[in-house]
Amino acid sequence: MRLDRFVSQAAGVSRRQARILIQRGRILVDGDTVKDIARHVAPGEQVARAGELLALPQPVYLMLNKPCGLLSATTDSHQATVMTLLPETLAARVHPVGRLDKETSGLLLLSDDGAWSHRVTSPNHRCSKTYLAALAEPLAADAEQRLRQGLMLRSETSVTRPAELARLDDTHVRLSITEGRYHQVRRMFAALGNRVLTLHRERIGGLVLDPSLQPGD
């Protein structure tokens, strides 16, 4: 882990404040002053500030009800991200676990636990994600069968993994997939000759969006 990130997390300060502390010579690594903010902190090395040893806190796991209009990214030079919803010190620690399109709402997980994030997002682990979709038109009668068989999406070289569809009414459905391709759900319905009007993620694996969370909470 980079020294500036370590100090930010262990001291509970923003990444910018951590860099200032390092550059001013306030941080020691194994008793030596280090001013290189990008220096890697190896396991077993002791990092201290003002004579106090710094230790990383326990991993953080957050559940967010993402509103539409925000990017699922840590930073972006042109558009607002979900990090604007978090306190600065917390935003400096965590990252979004996977993607949720800008115009898709619902369950987004954030954490500073890289191994856990990988288990959730890696296609090899086949973690199921469930969405509620409002469609422009009723689906054809063979939609369930085609989704179970897999669809060839535009610009792709392999079909999608089997997906499960539940019809709620003529134009509202619940879809579960085990992949995370770019804009996958919208592209799947486009391949079925339809269009998604609104999309909301309600579940990732065994984690269901807390109904008490308002958009932005």
C-alpha positions as CSV (number, residue, x, y, z in Angstrom):
1,M,0.0,0.0,0.0
2,R,1.2,3.5,-0.8
3,L,2.4,5.5,2.2
4,D,-0.1,8.4,1.6
5,R,-3.0,5.9,1.5
6,F,-1.7,4.2,4.6
7,V,-1.4,7.4,6.5
8,S,-4.8,8.6,5.3
9,Q,-6.5,5.4,6.5
10,A,-4.6,4.9,9.7
11,A,-4.7,8.6,10.9
12,G,-8.2,9.2,9.7
13,V,-7.3,12.2,7.5
14,S,-7.9,13.0,3.8
15,R,-5.4,11.8,1.2
16,R,-4.4,15.5,0.7
17,Q,-3.7,16.0,4.4
18,A,-1.7,12.7,4.5
19,R,0.5,13.9,1.6
20,I,1.1,17.2,3.5
21,L,2.2,15.3,6.6
22,I,4.5,13.2,4.6
23,Q,6.1,16.0,2.7
24,R,6.7,18.0,5.8
25,G,8.6,15.1,7.4
26,R,6.0,14.3,10.0
27,I,5.9,10.6,9.2
28,L,8.5,8.0,10.1
29,V,8.8,4.5,8.7
30,D,10.8,2.2,10.9
31,G,12.3,5.3,12.6
32,D,13.3,7.0,9.4
33,T,11.7,10.2,8.0
34,V,10.1,9.4,4.6
35,K,8.9,12.2,2.3
36,D,8.1,10.0,-0.7
37,I,4.2,9.8,-0.7
38,A,4.3,6.9,-3.2
39,R,6.6,4.8,-1.1
40,H,5.2,1.3,-0.6
41,V,4.6,0.2,3.0
42,A,5.7,-3.4,3.4
43,P,4.1,-5.8,5.8
44,G,5.8,-5.5,9.2
45,E,7.1,-2.0,8.7
46,Q,6.1,0.5,11.5
47,V,4.7,3.8,10.5
48,A,4.6,6.6,13.2
49,R,3.3,10.1,13.5
50,A,4.3,12.4,16.4
51,G,5.7,9.4,18.2
52,E,2.6,7.3,17.9
53,L,2.4,4.2,15.8
54,L,-0.2,4.2,13.1
55,A,-2.3,1.1,12.5
56,L,-4.8,0.4,9.8
57,P,-8.4,0.2,11.0
58,Q,-10.7,-2.7,10.4
59,P,-12.0,-3.1,6.8
60,V,-15.1,-1.0,5.9
61,Y,-18.1,-2.4,4.1
62,L,-20.8,0.1,3.0
63,M,-24.2,-0.4,1.4
64,L,-25.4,2.6,-0.7
65,N,-28.7,3.3,-2.4
66,K,-27.2,4.9,-5.4
67,P,-29.4,7.6,-7.1
68,C,-29.3,8.1,-10.8
69,G,-26.9,10.7,-12.2
70,L,-23.8,9.7,-10.3
71,L,-20.8,7.7,-11.6
72,S,-19.7,4.6,-9.8
73,A,-16.1,5.8,-9.6
74,T,-13.7,7.2,-7.0
75,T,-12.9,10.3,-9.1
76,D,-13.8,11.8,-12.4
77,S,-12.7,15.2,-13.9
78,H,-16.0,16.0,-15.6
79,Q,-18.8,14.3,-13.7
80,A,-20.0,13.8,-10.1
81,T,-19.3,10.4,-8.5
82,V,-20.9,8.5,-5.6
83,M,-17.9,9.6,-3.5
84,T,-19.6,13.0,-3.1
85,L,-22.2,11.3,-0.9
86,L,-19.6,10.2,1.7
87,P,-17.6,12.2,4.3
88,E,-14.2,13.1,2.9
89,T,-12.2,10.8,5.3
90,L,-14.4,7.8,4.4
91,A,-14.3,8.6,0.7
92,A,-10.5,8.5,0.8
93,R,-10.7,4.9,2.1
94,V,-13.2,3.1,0.1
95,H,-13.9,2.3,-3.6
96,P,-17.0,1.1,-5.4
97,V,-17.3,-2.7,-5.6
98,G,-18.0,-3.1,-9.3
99,R,-20.0,-0.8,-11.5
100,L,-23.5,0.6,-11.6
101,D,-24.3,2.7,-14.6
102,K,-24.8,6.4,-14.2
103,E,-28.5,6.2,-15.0
104,T,-29.1,3.0,-12.9
105,S,-30.1,3.3,-9.3
106,G,-30.0,1.0,-6.3
107,L,-27.6,-1.3,-4.5
108,L,-24.0,-0.3,-4.7
109,L,-21.4,-1.7,-2.3
110,L,-18.2,0.2,-1.2
111,S,-15.2,-1.2,0.7
112,D,-11.5,-0.9,1.3
113,D,-11.2,-4.7,1.3
114,G,-9.7,-5.6,-2.1
115,A,-9.9,-9.3,-1.7
116,W,-13.6,-9.2,-0.8
117,S,-14.3,-6.8,-3.7
118,H,-12.6,-9.2,-6.0
119,R,-14.7,-12.1,-4.8
120,V,-17.9,-10.1,-5.4
121,T,-16.9,-8.8,-8.9
122,S,-14.9,-11.6,-10.4
123,P,-16.8,-13.4,-13.2
124,N,-15.2,-16.6,-11.9
125,H,-17.2,-16.4,-8.7
126,R,-20.6,-16.0,-10.6
127,C,-22.0,-13.7,-8.0
128,S,-25.7,-13.1,-8.9
129,K,-27.0,-9.6,-9.3
130,T,-30.7,-8.9,-9.5
131,Y,-32.3,-5.9,-11.2
132,L,-35.8,-4.4,-11.5
133,A,-36.4,-3.0,-15.0
134,A,-39.2,-1.0,-16.5
135,L,-39.4,-1.6,-20.3
136,A,-40.8,0.4,-23.2
137,E,-42.8,-2.6,-24.5
138,P,-44.0,-6.0,-23.3
139,L,-41.5,-8.8,-23.9
140,A,-42.0,-11.5,-26.5
141,A,-43.2,-14.9,-25.3
142,D,-39.8,-16.5,-25.9
143,A,-37.8,-14.0,-23.8
144,E,-37.2,-16.3,-20.9
145,Q,-35.9,-19.1,-23.1
146,R,-33.6,-16.8,-25.0
147,L,-32.2,-15.3,-21.8
148,R,-31.6,-18.8,-20.4
149,Q,-29.8,-19.8,-23.6
150,G,-27.6,-16.7,-23.7
151,L,-27.7,-13.7,-26.0
152,M,-25.0,-12.5,-28.4
153,L,-24.6,-8.8,-27.7
154,R,-23.4,-6.2,-30.1
155,S,-19.6,-6.0,-30.3
156,E,-19.2,-9.1,-28.1
157,T,-17.5,-12.4,-29.1
158,S,-19.4,-14.7,-26.7
159,V,-22.9,-15.1,-25.6
160,T,-24.1,-14.0,-22.2
161,R,-24.3,-16.5,-19.3
162,P,-27.8,-17.9,-18.6
163,A,-30.0,-15.3,-16.9
164,E,-33.3,-15.7,-15.0
165,L,-36.3,-13.5,-15.8
166,A,-39.5,-13.0,-13.8
167,R,-42.3,-11.0,-15.2
168,L,-44.0,-8.7,-12.7
169,D,-46.5,-7.2,-15.3
170,D,-46.5,-6.5,-19.0
171,T,-43.6,-4.0,-18.8
172,H,-41.9,-4.6,-15.5
173,V,-39.5,-7.5,-14.9
174,R,-36.9,-8.8,-12.5
175,L,-33.7,-10.0,-14.1
176,S,-30.8,-11.9,-12.4
177,I,-27.4,-12.2,-14.1
178,T,-24.0,-13.5,-13.0
179,E,-21.8,-11.2,-15.2
180,G,-21.0,-7.6,-15.3
181,R,-20.4,-6.6,-18.9
182,Y,-20.6,-3.0,-19.9
183,H,-24.2,-1.8,-19.8
184,Q,-25.1,-5.5,-19.9
185,V,-28.8,-5.4,-18.7
186,R,-29.7,-2.6,-21.1
187,R,-27.9,-4.3,-24.0
188,M,-29.6,-7.6,-23.2
189,F,-33.1,-6.1,-23.5
190,A,-32.0,-4.3,-26.6
191,A,-31.0,-7.7,-28.1
192,L,-34.6,-8.8,-27.3
193,G,-35.9,-5.8,-29.3
194,N,-36.9,-3.8,-26.3
195,R,-35.6,-0.7,-24.4
196,V,-35.1,-0.1,-20.7
197,L,-36.8,3.0,-19.3
198,T,-35.6,2.7,-15.7
199,L,-33.2,0.2,-14.0
200,H,-32.7,-0.5,-10.3
201,R,-30.4,-3.0,-8.7
202,E,-31.9,-4.6,-5.6
203,R,-29.5,-7.5,-4.8
204,I,-25.9,-8.7,-5.0
205,G,-25.4,-12.3,-4.0
206,G,-27.1,-12.6,-0.6
207,L,-27.1,-8.9,0.1
208,V,-30.4,-7.1,-0.5
209,L,-30.8,-3.3,-0.5
210,D,-32.0,-2.1,2.8
211,P,-35.5,-0.8,2.2
212,S,-35.0,1.9,4.8
213,L,-32.2,3.5,2.7
214,Q,-33.4,6.5,0.7
215,P,-31.6,7.4,-2.6
216,G,-28.2,8.8,-1.6
217,D,-28.1,7.0,1.8
